[in-house]
Amino acid sequence: MTHFREIPLDQGAYNGRHHCLRDDRGMLHSGRWDAAQQLFTYSSGVPIQSEIVAYNARVPGNPTRNGNPG
């Protein structure tokens, strides 16, 4: 079983696919890494001005809710 979990940026964030991203202020953005521009952009290609620090990634295992199996 896999589920989504917010994790700090790693190689998976830079794969060019769209992700739910979180910036350093806690705001969420939907976007992707643009290798040509070397920054995160919205689907329109407009750069995300905030500093992205985490993204939602598919991870193995069972999801938990409040530390307890969900």
Predicted model as a PDB file, atoms N, CA, C, CB and O in Angstrom, pLDDT in the B-factor column:
MODEL        1                                                                  
ATOM      1  N   MET A   1       0.846  -1.179   0.000  1.00 59.00           N  
ATOM      2  CA  MET A   1       0.000   0.000   0.000  1.00 59.00           C  
ATOM      3  C   MET A   1       0.895   1.247   0.000  1.00 59.00           C  
ATOM      4  CB  MET A   1      -0.965  -0.005   1.230  1.00 59.00           C  
ATOM      5  O   MET A   1       1.933   1.274   0.662  1.00 59.00           O  
ATOM      6  N   THR A   2       0.493   2.249  -0.729  1.00 61.00           N  
ATOM      7  CA  THR A   2       1.216   3.517  -0.720  1.00 61.00           C  
ATOM      8  C   THR A   2       0.255   4.644  -0.368  1.00 61.00           C  
ATOM      9  CB  THR A   2       1.893   3.781  -2.090  1.00 61.00           C  
ATOM     10  O   THR A   2      -0.961   4.503  -0.498  1.00 61.00           O  
ATOM     11  N   HIS A   3       0.800   5.731   0.065  1.00 69.00           N  
ATOM     12  CA  HIS A   3       0.011   6.919   0.378  1.00 69.00           C  
ATOM     13  C   HIS A   3       0.895   8.141   0.179  1.00 69.00           C  
ATOM     14  CB  HIS A   3      -0.556   6.863   1.838  1.00 69.00           C  
ATOM     15  O   HIS A   3       2.093   8.016  -0.076  1.00 69.00           O  
ATOM     16  N   PHE A   4       0.300   9.319   0.298  1.00 77.00           N  
ATOM     17  CA  PHE A   4       1.055  10.548   0.138  1.00 77.00           C  
ATOM     18  C   PHE A   4       1.451  11.095   1.492  1.00 77.00           C  
ATOM     19  CB  PHE A   4       0.250  11.584  -0.643  1.00 77.00           C  
ATOM     20  O   PHE A   4       0.680  11.052   2.451  1.00 77.00           O  
ATOM     21  N   ARG A   5       2.674  11.613   1.552  1.00 84.00           N  
ATOM     22  CA  ARG A   5       3.177  12.236   2.766  1.00 84.00           C  
ATOM     23  C   ARG A   5       4.011  13.447   2.363  1.00 84.00           C  
ATOM     24  CB  ARG A   5       4.015  11.226   3.622  1.00 84.00           C  
ATOM     25  O   ARG A   5       4.742  13.410   1.373  1.00 84.00           O  
ATOM     26  N   GLU A   6       3.894  14.510   3.134  1.00 87.00           N  
ATOM     27  CA  GLU A   6       4.720  15.680   2.874  1.00 87.00           C  
ATOM     28  C   GLU A   6       6.141  15.401   3.347  1.00 87.00           C  
ATOM     29  CB  GLU A   6       4.140  16.936   3.574  1.00 87.00           C  
ATOM     30  O   GLU A   6       6.359  15.019   4.497  1.00 87.00           O  
ATOM     31  N   ILE A   7       7.096  15.595   2.460  1.00 87.00           N  
ATOM     32  CA  ILE A   7       8.493  15.362   2.798  1.00 87.00           C  
ATOM     33  C   ILE A   7       9.345  16.541   2.329  1.00 87.00           C  
ATOM     34  CB  ILE A   7       8.995  14.041   2.169  1.00 87.00           C  
ATOM     35  O   ILE A   7       8.949  17.257   1.409  1.00 87.00           O  
ATOM     36  N   PRO A   8      10.505  16.751   2.946  1.00 92.00           N  
ATOM     37  CA  PRO A   8      11.414  17.803   2.476  1.00 92.00           C  
ATOM     38  C   PRO A   8      11.833  17.515   1.035  1.00 92.00           C  
ATOM     39  CB  PRO A   8      12.666  17.909   3.397  1.00 92.00           C  
ATOM     40  O   PRO A   8      11.772  16.373   0.580  1.00 92.00           O  
ATOM     41  N   LEU A   9      12.251  18.545   0.334  1.00 93.00           N  
ATOM     42  CA  LEU A   9      12.659  18.374  -1.062  1.00 93.00           C  
ATOM     43  C   LEU A   9      13.756  17.328  -1.191  1.00 93.00           C  
ATOM     44  CB  LEU A   9      13.136  19.705  -1.645  1.00 93.00           C  
ATOM     45  O   LEU A   9      14.717  17.314  -0.422  1.00 93.00           O  
ATOM     46  N   ASP A  10      13.595  16.460  -2.169  1.00 91.00           N  
ATOM     47  CA  ASP A  10      14.609  15.475  -2.526  1.00 91.00           C  
ATOM     48  C   ASP A  10      14.570  15.325  -4.048  1.00 91.00           C  
ATOM     49  CB  ASP A  10      14.363  14.089  -1.795  1.00 91.00           C  
ATOM     50  O   ASP A  10      13.880  16.091  -4.720  1.00 91.00           O  
ATOM     51  N   GLN A  11      15.281  14.376  -4.589  1.00 92.00           N  
ATOM     52  CA  GLN A  11      15.350  14.219  -6.048  1.00 92.00           C  
ATOM     53  C   GLN A  11      13.974  14.059  -6.690  1.00 92.00           C  
ATOM     54  CB  GLN A  11      16.209  13.020  -6.397  1.00 92.00           C  
ATOM     55  O   GLN A  11      13.773  14.494  -7.824  1.00 92.00           O  
ATOM     56  N   GLY A  12      13.029  13.445  -5.986  1.00 89.00           N  
ATOM     57  CA  GLY A  12      11.688  13.240  -6.524  1.00 89.00           C  
ATOM     58  C   GLY A  12      10.958  14.536  -6.836  1.00 89.00           C  
ATOM     59  O   GLY A  12      10.107  14.569  -7.724  1.00 89.00           O  
ATOM     60  N   ALA A  13      11.280  15.593  -6.123  1.00 93.00           N  
ATOM     61  CA  ALA A  13      10.617  16.883  -6.348  1.00 93.00           C  
ATOM     62  C   ALA A  13      11.036  17.513  -7.675  1.00 93.00           C  
ATOM     63  CB  ALA A  13      10.930  17.842  -5.202  1.00 93.00           C  
ATOM     64  O   ALA A  13      10.340  18.375  -8.212  1.00 93.00           O  
ATOM     65  N   TYR A  14      12.171  17.074  -8.190  1.00 94.00           N  
ATOM     66  CA  TYR A  14      12.736  17.691  -9.393  1.00 94.00           C  
ATOM     67  C   TYR A  14      12.522  16.848 -10.643  1.00 94.00           C  
ATOM     68  CB  TYR A  14      14.213  17.936  -9.199  1.00 94.00           C  
ATOM     69  O   TYR A  14      13.270  16.982 -11.612  1.00 94.00           O  
ATOM     70  N   ASN A  15      11.498  15.971 -10.636  1.00 92.00           N  
ATOM     71  CA  ASN A  15      11.285  15.070 -11.763  1.00 92.00           C  
ATOM     72  C   ASN A  15      10.432  15.670 -12.878  1.00 92.00           C  
ATOM     73  CB  ASN A  15      10.645  13.812 -11.277  1.00 92.00           C  
ATOM     74  O   ASN A  15      10.185  14.996 -13.878  1.00 92.00           O  
ATOM     75  N   GLY A  16       9.983  16.895 -12.741  1.00 91.00           N  
ATOM     76  CA  GLY A  16       9.193  17.548 -13.781  1.00 91.00           C  
ATOM     77  C   GLY A  16       7.706  17.268 -13.706  1.00 91.00           C  
ATOM     78  O   GLY A  16       6.935  17.840 -14.477  1.00 91.00           O  
ATOM     79  N   ARG A  17       7.283  16.401 -12.794  1.00 91.00           N  
ATOM     80  CA  ARG A  17       5.857  16.120 -12.613  1.00 91.00           C  
ATOM     81  C   ARG A  17       5.249  17.160 -11.684  1.00 91.00           C  
ATOM     82  CB  ARG A  17       5.638  14.689 -12.049  1.00 91.00           C  
ATOM     83  O   ARG A  17       5.946  17.795 -10.893  1.00 91.00           O  
ATOM     84  N   HIS A  18       3.930  17.319 -11.799  1.00 92.00           N  
ATOM     85  CA  HIS A  18       3.250  18.268 -10.922  1.00 92.00           C  
ATOM     86  C   HIS A  18       3.113  17.678  -9.527  1.00 92.00           C  
ATOM     87  CB  HIS A  18       1.866  18.643 -11.488  1.00 92.00           C  
ATOM     88  O   HIS A  18       2.842  16.487  -9.365  1.00 92.00           O  
ATOM     89  N   HIS A  19       3.301  18.519  -8.529  1.00 92.00           N  
ATOM     90  CA  HIS A  19       3.221  18.121  -7.130  1.00 92.00           C  
ATOM     91  C   HIS A  19       2.465  19.182  -6.344  1.00 92.00           C  
ATOM     92  CB  HIS A  19       4.631  17.901  -6.536  1.00 92.00           C  
ATOM     93  O   HIS A  19       2.345  20.330  -6.771  1.00 92.00           O  
ATOM     94  N   CYS A  20       1.962  18.773  -5.190  1.00 93.00           N  
ATOM     95  CA  CYS A  20       1.479  19.728  -4.200  1.00 93.00           C  
ATOM     96  C   CYS A  20       2.726  20.163  -3.436  1.00 93.00           C  
ATOM     97  CB  CYS A  20       0.357  19.100  -3.234  1.00 93.00           C  
ATOM     98  O   CYS A  20       3.376  19.345  -2.784  1.00 93.00           O  
ATOM     99  N   LEU A  21       3.056  21.440  -3.516  1.00 95.00           N  
ATOM    100  CA  LEU A  21       4.278  21.986  -2.929  1.00 95.00           C  
ATOM    101  C   LEU A  21       3.931  22.867  -1.729  1.00 95.00           C  
ATOM    102  CB  LEU A  21       5.079  22.793  -3.981  1.00 95.00           C  
ATOM    103  O   LEU A  21       2.860  23.473  -1.689  1.00 95.00           O  
ATOM    104  N   ARG A  22       4.836  22.939  -0.753  1.00 95.00           N  
ATOM    105  CA  ARG A  22       4.648  23.835   0.388  1.00 95.00           C  
ATOM    106  C   ARG A  22       5.831  24.786   0.456  1.00 95.00           C  
ATOM    107  CB  ARG A  22       4.498  23.035   1.721  1.00 95.00           C  
ATOM    108  O   ARG A  22       6.984  24.385   0.296  1.00 95.00           O  
ATOM    109  N   ASP A  23       5.523  26.048   0.696  1.00 96.00           N  
ATOM    110  CA  ASP A  23       6.610  27.024   0.789  1.00 96.00           C  
ATOM    111  C   ASP A  23       7.025  27.239   2.242  1.00 96.00           C  
ATOM    112  CB  ASP A  23       6.188  28.361   0.158  1.00 96.00           C  
ATOM    113  O   ASP A  23       6.461  26.636   3.156  1.00 96.00           O  
ATOM    114  N   ASP A  24       8.010  28.097   2.441  1.00 96.00           N  
ATOM    115  CA  ASP A  24       8.560  28.328   3.775  1.00 96.00           C  
ATOM    116  C   ASP A  24       7.611  29.071   4.707  1.00 96.00           C  
ATOM    117  CB  ASP A  24       9.839  29.094   3.663  1.00 96.00           C  
ATOM    118  O   ASP A  24       7.899  29.208   5.896  1.00 96.00           O  
ATOM    119  N   ARG A  25       6.482  29.554   4.185  1.00 96.00           N  
ATOM    120  CA  ARG A  25       5.469  30.210   5.018  1.00 96.00           C  
ATOM    121  C   ARG A  25       4.291  29.291   5.312  1.00 96.00           C  
ATOM    122  CB  ARG A  25       4.973  31.477   4.340  1.00 96.00           C  
ATOM    123  O   ARG A  25       3.348  29.687   5.997  1.00 96.00           O  
ATOM    124  N   GLY A  26       4.345  28.049   4.788  1.00 94.00           N  
ATOM    125  CA  GLY A  26       3.265  27.092   5.011  1.00 94.00           C  
ATOM    126  C   GLY A  26       2.170  27.127   3.965  1.00 94.00           C  
ATOM    127  O   GLY A  26       1.195  26.383   4.071  1.00 94.00           O  
ATOM    128  N   MET A  27       2.306  27.976   2.955  1.00 95.00           N  
ATOM    129  CA  MET A  27       1.309  28.076   1.885  1.00 95.00           C  
ATOM    130  C   MET A  27       1.506  26.928   0.895  1.00 95.00           C  
ATOM    131  CB  MET A  27       1.408  29.453   1.158  1.00 95.00           C  
ATOM    132  O   MET A  27       2.634  26.515   0.625  1.00 95.00           O  
ATOM    133  N   LEU A  28       0.390  26.418   0.356  1.00 94.00           N  
ATOM    134  CA  LEU A  28       0.449  25.333  -0.616  1.00 94.00           C  
ATOM    135  C   LEU A  28       0.364  25.863  -2.043  1.00 94.00           C  
ATOM    136  CB  LEU A  28      -0.674  24.334  -0.362  1.00 94.00           C  
ATOM    137  O   LEU A  28      -0.320  26.848  -2.317  1.00 94.00           O  
ATOM    138  N   HIS A  29       1.064  25.198  -2.929  1.00 96.00           N  
ATOM    139  CA  HIS A  29       1.086  25.553  -4.345  1.00 96.00           C  
ATOM    140  C   HIS A  29       1.019  24.264  -5.152  1.00 96.00           C  
ATOM    141  CB  HIS A  29       2.364  26.385  -4.710  1.00 96.00           C  
ATOM    142  O   HIS A  29       1.511  23.229  -4.703  1.00 96.00           O  
ATOM    143  N   SER A  30       0.427  24.312  -6.321  1.00 94.00           N  
ATOM    144  CA  SER A  30       0.439  23.183  -7.241  1.00 94.00           C  
ATOM    145  C   SER A  30       1.361  23.559  -8.387  1.00 94.00           C  
ATOM    146  CB  SER A  30      -1.008  22.824  -7.754  1.00 94.00           C  
ATOM    147  O   SER A  30       1.098  24.514  -9.118  1.00 94.00           O  
ATOM    148  N   GLY A  31       2.439  22.809  -8.541  1.00 96.00           N  
ATOM    149  CA  GLY A  31       3.394  23.153  -9.583  1.00 96.00           C  
ATOM    150  C   GLY A  31       4.405  22.058  -9.825  1.00 96.00           C  
ATOM    151  O   GLY A  31       4.271  20.941  -9.324  1.00 96.00           O  
ATOM    152  N   ARG A  32       5.423  22.395 -10.604  1.00 95.00           N  
ATOM    153  CA  ARG A  32       6.447  21.420 -10.966  1.00 95.00           C  
ATOM    154  C   ARG A  32       7.791  22.104 -11.118  1.00 95.00           C  
ATOM    155  CB  ARG A  32       6.070  20.688 -12.260  1.00 95.00           C  
ATOM    156  O   ARG A  32       7.859  23.328 -11.231  1.00 95.00           O  
ATOM    157  N   TRP A  33       8.868  21.315 -11.121  1.00 96.00           N  
ATOM    158  CA  TRP A  33      10.212  21.816 -11.351  1.00 96.00           C  
ATOM    159  C   TRP A  33      10.396  22.036 -12.841  1.00 96.00           C  
ATOM    160  CB  TRP A  33      11.281  20.840 -10.794  1.00 96.00           C  
ATOM    161  O   TRP A  33      10.153  21.127 -13.635  1.00 96.00           O  
ATOM    162  N   ASP A  34      10.817  23.210 -13.225  1.00 96.00           N  
ATOM    163  CA  ASP A  34      11.113  23.528 -14.619  1.00 96.00           C  
ATOM    164  C   ASP A  34      12.631  23.511 -14.767  1.00 96.00           C  
ATOM    165  CB  ASP A  34      10.501  24.925 -15.047  1.00 96.00           C  
ATOM    166  O   ASP A  34      13.313  24.437 -14.326  1.00 96.00           O  
ATOM    167  N   ALA A  35      13.157  22.457 -15.387  1.00 94.00           N  
ATOM    168  CA  ALA A  35      14.609  22.291 -15.503  1.00 94.00           C  
ATOM    169  C   ALA A  35      15.246  23.405 -16.325  1.00 94.00           C  
ATOM    170  CB  ALA A  35      14.935  20.940 -16.129  1.00 94.00           C  
ATOM    171  O   ALA A  35      16.365  23.824 -16.030  1.00 94.00           O  
ATOM    172  N   ALA A  36      14.551  23.892 -17.355  1.00 95.00           N  
ATOM    173  CA  ALA A  36      15.109  24.949 -18.198  1.00 95.00           C  
ATOM    174  C   ALA A  36      15.288  26.250 -17.413  1.00 95.00           C  
ATOM    175  CB  ALA A  36      14.207  25.189 -19.414  1.00 95.00           C  
ATOM    176  O   ALA A  36      16.292  26.945 -17.569  1.00 95.00           O  
ATOM    177  N   GLN A  37      14.296  26.575 -16.560  1.00 94.00           N  
ATOM    178  CA  GLN A  37      14.366  27.807 -15.771  1.00 94.00           C  
ATOM    179  C   GLN A  37      15.056  27.604 -14.421  1.00 94.00           C  
ATOM    180  CB  GLN A  37      12.969  28.355 -15.550  1.00 94.00           C  
ATOM    181  O   GLN A  37      15.413  28.572 -13.750  1.00 94.00           O  
ATOM    182  N   GLN A  38      15.245  26.325 -14.021  1.00 96.00           N  
ATOM    183  CA  GLN A  38      15.862  25.983 -12.736  1.00 96.00           C  
ATOM    184  C   GLN A  38      15.091  26.576 -11.551  1.00 96.00           C  
ATOM    185  CB  GLN A  38      17.309  26.471 -12.706  1.00 96.00           C  
ATOM    186  O   GLN A  38      15.670  27.159 -10.635  1.00 96.00           O  
ATOM    187  N   LEU A  39      13.740  26.403 -11.604  1.00 96.00           N  
ATOM    188  CA  LEU A  39      12.889  26.836 -10.507  1.00 96.00           C  
ATOM    189  C   LEU A  39      11.545  26.139 -10.599  1.00 96.00           C  
ATOM    190  CB  LEU A  39      12.710  28.363 -10.518  1.00 96.00           C  
ATOM    191  O   LEU A  39      11.221  25.515 -11.609  1.00 96.00           O  
ATOM    192  N   PHE A  40      10.757  26.254  -9.517  1.00 97.00           N  
ATOM    193  CA  PHE A  40       9.416  25.682  -9.516  1.00 97.00           C  
ATOM    194  C   PHE A  40       8.463  26.663 -10.191  1.00 97.00           C  
ATOM    195  CB  PHE A  40       8.946  25.354  -8.067  1.00 97.00           C  
ATOM    196  O   PHE A  40       8.545  27.872  -9.977  1.00 97.00           O  
ATOM    197  N   THR A  41       7.553  26.123 -11.013  1.00 97.00           N  
ATOM    198  CA  THR A  41       6.586  26.951 -11.720  1.00 97.00           C  
ATOM    199  C   THR A  41       5.182  26.378 -11.552  1.00 97.00           C  
ATOM    200  CB  THR A  41       6.950  27.058 -13.212  1.00 97.00           C  
ATOM    201  O   THR A  41       5.005  25.199 -11.247  1.00 97.00           O  
ATOM    202  N   TYR A  42       4.187  27.245 -11.758  1.00 97.00           N  
ATOM    203  CA  TYR A  42       2.807  26.787 -11.863  1.00 97.00           C  
ATOM    204  C   TYR A  42       2.644  26.144 -13.236  1.00 97.00           C  
ATOM    205  CB  TYR A  42       1.784  27.968 -11.654  1.00 97.00           C  
ATOM    206  O   TYR A  42       3.539  26.261 -14.073  1.00 97.00           O  
ATOM    207  N   SER A  43       1.525  25.470 -13.487  1.00 90.00           N  
ATOM    208  CA  SER A  43       1.323  24.789 -14.770  1.00 90.00           C  
ATOM    209  C   SER A  43       1.367  25.753 -15.949  1.00 90.00           C  
ATOM    210  CB  SER A  43      -0.003  24.051 -14.765  1.00 90.00           C  
ATOM    211  O   SER A  43       1.656  25.341 -17.072  1.00 90.00           O  
ATOM    212  N   SER A  44       1.085  27.021 -15.710  1.00 93.00           N  
ATOM    213  CA  SER A  44       1.122  28.028 -16.774  1.00 93.00           C  
ATOM    214  C   SER A  44       2.552  28.415 -17.154  1.00 93.00           C  
ATOM    215  CB  SER A  44       0.353  29.269 -16.342  1.00 93.00           C  
ATOM    216  O   SER A  44       2.776  29.089 -18.160  1.00 93.00           O  
ATOM    217  N   GLY A  45       3.522  27.979 -16.334  1.00 93.00           N  
ATOM    218  CA  GLY A  45       4.911  28.349 -16.575  1.00 93.00           C  
ATOM    219  C   GLY A  45       5.365  29.549 -15.766  1.00 93.00           C  
ATOM    220  O   GLY A  45       6.544  29.902 -15.783  1.00 93.00           O  
ATOM    221  N   VAL A  46       4.435  30.181 -15.055  1.00 96.00           N  
ATOM    222  CA  VAL A  46       4.779  31.326 -14.218  1.00 96.00           C  
ATOM    223  C   VAL A  46       5.577  30.830 -13.010  1.00 96.00           C  
ATOM    224  CB  VAL A  46       3.495  32.098 -13.763  1.00 96.00           C  
ATOM    225  O   VAL A  46       5.149  29.891 -12.339  1.00 96.00           O  
ATOM    226  N   PRO A  47       6.726  31.443 -12.723  1.00 97.00           N  
ATOM    227  CA  PRO A  47       7.535  31.011 -11.582  1.00 97.00           C  
ATOM    228  C   PRO A  47       6.802  31.176 -10.251  1.00 97.00           C  
ATOM    229  CB  PRO A  47       8.835  31.792 -11.547  1.00 97.00           C  
ATOM    230  O   PRO A  47       6.081  32.153 -10.047  1.00 97.00           O  
ATOM    231  N   ILE A  48       6.991  30.223  -9.359  1.00 97.00           N  
ATOM    232  CA  ILE A  48       6.482  30.340  -7.997  1.00 97.00           C  
ATOM    233  C   ILE A  48       7.500  31.192  -7.238  1.00 97.00           C  
ATOM    234  CB  ILE A  48       6.268  28.913  -7.311  1.00 97.00           C  
ATOM    235  O   ILE A  48       8.661  30.806  -7.102  1.00 97.00           O  
ATOM    236  N   GLN A  49       7.066  32.334  -6.753  1.00 96.00           N  
ATOM    237  CA  GLN A  49       7.974  33.298  -6.138  1.00 96.00           C  
ATOM    238  C   GLN A  49       8.454  32.884  -4.752  1.00 96.00           C  
ATOM    239  CB  GLN A  49       7.303  34.630  -6.049  1.00 96.00           C  
ATOM    240  O   GLN A  49       9.521  33.311  -4.311  1.00 96.00           O  
ATOM    241  N   SER A  50       7.676  32.058  -4.066  1.00 95.00           N  
ATOM    242  CA  SER A  50       8.026  31.641  -2.706  1.00 95.00           C  
ATOM    243  C   SER A  50       9.110  30.571  -2.720  1.00 95.00           C  
ATOM    244  CB  SER A  50       6.787  31.121  -1.971  1.00 95.00           C  
ATOM    245  O   SER A  50       9.322  29.896  -3.727  1.00 95.00           O  
ATOM    246  N   GLU A  51       9.795  30.425  -1.585  1.00 96.00           N  
ATOM    247  CA  GLU A  51      10.803  29.374  -1.456  1.00 96.00           C  
ATOM    248  C   GLU A  51      10.095  28.060  -1.127  1.00 96.00           C  
ATOM    249  CB  GLU A  51      11.860  29.735  -0.354  1.00 96.00           C  
ATOM    250  O   GLU A  51       9.475  27.937  -0.070  1.00 96.00           O  
ATOM    251  N   ILE A  52      10.183  27.087  -2.018  1.00 96.00           N  
ATOM    252  CA  ILE A  52       9.559  25.781  -1.822  1.00 96.00           C  
ATOM    253  C   ILE A  52      10.467  24.927  -0.942  1.00 96.00           C  
ATOM    254  CB  ILE A  52       9.286  25.077  -3.188  1.00 96.00           C  
ATOM    255  O   ILE A  52      11.664  24.805  -1.200  1.00 96.00           O  
ATOM    256  N   VAL A  53       9.875  24.335   0.108  1.00 96.00           N  
ATOM    257  CA  VAL A  53      10.677  23.563   1.059  1.00 96.00           C  
ATOM    258  C   VAL A  53      10.244  22.104   1.185  1.00 96.00           C  
ATOM    259  CB  VAL A  53      10.615  24.211   2.408  1.00 96.00           C  
ATOM    260  O   VAL A  53      10.994  21.286   1.717  1.00 96.00           O  
ATOM    261  N   ALA A  54       9.034  21.762   0.699  1.00 95.00           N  
ATOM    262  CA  ALA A  54       8.537  20.394   0.836  1.00 95.00           C  
ATOM    263  C   ALA A  54       7.515  20.112  -0.260  1.00 95.00           C  
ATOM    264  CB  ALA A  54       7.911  20.168   2.238  1.00 95.00           C  
ATOM    265  O   ALA A  54       7.009  21.024  -0.914  1.00 95.00           O  
ATOM    266  N   TYR A  55       7.228  18.834  -0.441  1.00 94.00           N  
ATOM    267  CA  TYR A  55       6.214  18.431  -1.416  1.00 94.00           C  
ATOM    268  C   TYR A  55       5.559  17.138  -0.954  1.00 94.00           C  
ATOM    269  CB  TYR A  55       6.835  18.256  -2.830  1.00 94.00           C  
ATOM    270  O   TYR A  55       6.091  16.445  -0.087  1.00 94.00           O  
ATOM    271  N   ASN A  56       4.400  16.811  -1.533  1.00 90.00           N  
ATOM    272  CA  ASN A  56       3.728  15.558  -1.227  1.00 90.00           C  
ATOM    273  C   ASN A  56       4.253  14.489  -2.154  1.00 90.00           C  
ATOM    274  CB  ASN A  56       2.195  15.694  -1.353  1.00 90.00           C  
ATOM    275  O   ASN A  56       4.250  14.654  -3.374  1.00 90.00           O  
ATOM    276  N   ALA A  57       4.703  13.391  -1.573  1.00 83.00           N  
ATOM    277  CA  ALA A  57       5.254  12.288  -2.352  1.00 83.00           C  
ATOM    278  C   ALA A  57       4.556  10.994  -1.971  1.00 83.00           C  
ATOM    279  CB  ALA A  57       6.777  12.167  -2.136  1.00 83.00           C  
ATOM    280  O   ALA A  57       4.113  10.820  -0.836  1.00 83.00           O  
ATOM    281  N   ARG A  58       4.466  10.091  -2.934  1.00 77.00           N  
ATOM    282  CA  ARG A  58       3.901   8.773  -2.669  1.00 77.00           C  
ATOM    283  C   ARG A  58       4.961   7.943  -1.951  1.00 77.00           C  
ATOM    284  CB  ARG A  58       3.431   8.074  -3.995  1.00 77.00           C  
ATOM    285  O   ARG A  58       6.076   7.783  -2.447  1.00 77.00           O  
ATOM    286  N   VAL A  59       4.608   7.418  -0.784  1.00 75.00           N  
ATOM    287  CA  VAL A  59       5.549   6.633   0.009  1.00 75.00           C  
ATOM    288  C   VAL A  59       4.908   5.294   0.371  1.00 75.00           C  
ATOM    289  CB  VAL A  59       5.977   7.405   1.291  1.00 75.00           C  
ATOM    290  O   VAL A  59       3.684   5.203   0.473  1.00 75.00           O  
ATOM    291  N   PRO A  60       5.720   4.258   0.566  1.00 75.00           N  
ATOM    292  CA  PRO A  60       5.172   2.958   0.933  1.00 75.00           C  
ATOM    293  C   PRO A  60       4.713   2.931   2.385  1.00 75.00           C  
ATOM    294  CB  PRO A  60       6.203   1.867   0.696  1.00 75.00           C  
ATOM    295  O   PRO A  60       5.131   3.756   3.197  1.00 75.00           O  
ATOM    296  N   GLY A  61       3.853   1.978   2.697  1.00 71.00           N  
ATOM    297  CA  GLY A  61       3.404   1.785   4.065  1.00 71.00           C  
ATOM    298  C   GLY A  61       1.977   2.239   4.263  1.00 71.00           C  
ATOM    299  O   GLY A  61       1.322   2.701   3.329  1.00 71.00           O  
ATOM    300  N   ASN A  62       1.507   2.105   5.472  1.00 64.00           N  
ATOM    301  CA  ASN A  62       0.150   2.500   5.826  1.00 64.00           C  
ATOM    302  C   ASN A  62       0.136   3.924   6.343  1.00 64.00           C  
ATOM    303  CB  ASN A  62      -0.439   1.547   6.870  1.00 64.00           C  
ATOM    304  O   ASN A  62       1.011   4.310   7.119  1.00 64.00           O  
ATOM    305  N   PRO A  63      -0.835   4.705   5.929  1.00 63.00           N  
ATOM    306  CA  PRO A  63      -0.920   6.079   6.453  1.00 63.00           C  
ATOM    307  C   PRO A  63      -1.276   6.058   7.932  1.00 63.00           C  
ATOM    308  CB  PRO A  63      -1.967   6.907   5.664  1.00 63.00           C  
ATOM    309  O   PRO A  63      -1.915   5.122   8.413  1.00 63.00           O  
ATOM    310  N   THR A  64      -0.864   7.082   8.637  1.00 62.00           N  
ATOM    311  CA  THR A  64      -1.205   7.205  10.050  1.00 62.00           C  
ATOM    312  C   THR A  64      -1.954   8.493  10.276  1.00 62.00           C  
ATOM    313  CB  THR A  64       0.051   7.151  10.931  1.00 62.00           C  
ATOM    314  O   THR A  64      -1.783   9.470   9.547  1.00 62.00           O  
ATOM    315  N   ARG A  65      -2.780   8.482  11.286  1.00 58.00           N  
ATOM    316  CA  ARG A  65      -3.533   9.668  11.668  1.00 58.00           C  
ATOM    317  C   ARG A  65      -3.209   9.946  13.120  1.00 58.00           C  
ATOM    318  CB  ARG A  65      -5.078   9.481  11.446  1.00 58.00           C  
ATOM    319  O   ARG A  65      -3.502   9.117  13.983  1.00 58.00           O  
ATOM    320  N   ASN A  66      -2.615  11.085  13.412  1.00 54.00           N  
ATOM    321  CA  ASN A  66      -2.219  11.453  14.772  1.00 54.00           C  
ATOM    322  C   ASN A  66      -1.286  10.410  15.396  1.00 54.00           C  
ATOM    323  CB  ASN A  66      -3.459  11.631  15.648  1.00 54.00           C  
ATOM    324  O   ASN A  66      -1.349  10.144  16.596  1.00 54.00           O  
ATOM    325  N   GLY A  67      -0.423   9.828  14.563  1.00 54.00           N  
ATOM    326  CA  GLY A  67       0.522   8.841  15.075  1.00 54.00           C  
ATOM    327  C   GLY A  67      -0.049   7.448  15.216  1.00 54.00           C  
ATOM    328  O   GLY A  67       0.686   6.514  15.539  1.00 54.00           O  
ATOM    329  N   ASN A  68      -1.351   7.281  14.981  1.00 51.00           N  
ATOM    330  CA  ASN A  68      -1.990   5.970  15.087  1.00 51.00           C  
ATOM    331  C   ASN A  68      -2.346   5.464  13.703  1.00 51.00           C  
ATOM    332  CB  ASN A  68      -3.249   6.036  15.981  1.00 51.00           C  
ATOM    333  O   ASN A  68      -2.671   6.256  12.818  1.00 51.00           O  
ATOM    334  N   PRO A  69      -2.290   4.148  13.503  1.00 51.00           N  
ATOM    335  CA  PRO A  69      -2.675   3.623  12.181  1.00 51.00           C  
ATOM    336  C   PRO A  69      -4.054   4.123  11.790  1.00 51.00           C  
ATOM    337  CB  PRO A  69      -2.652   2.080  12.175  1.00 51.00           C  
ATOM    338  O   PRO A  69      -4.985   4.112  12.595  1.00 51.00           O  
ATOM    339  N   GLY A  70      -4.172   4.563  10.537  1.00 46.00           N  
ATOM    340  CA  GLY A  70      -5.440   5.149  10.072  1.00 46.00           C  
ATOM    341  C   GLY A  70      -6.371   4.163   9.474  1.00 46.00           C  
ATOM    342  O   GLY A  70      -7.466   4.528   9.047  1.00 46.00           O  
TER     343      GLY A  70                                                      
ENDMDL                                                                          
END                                                                             
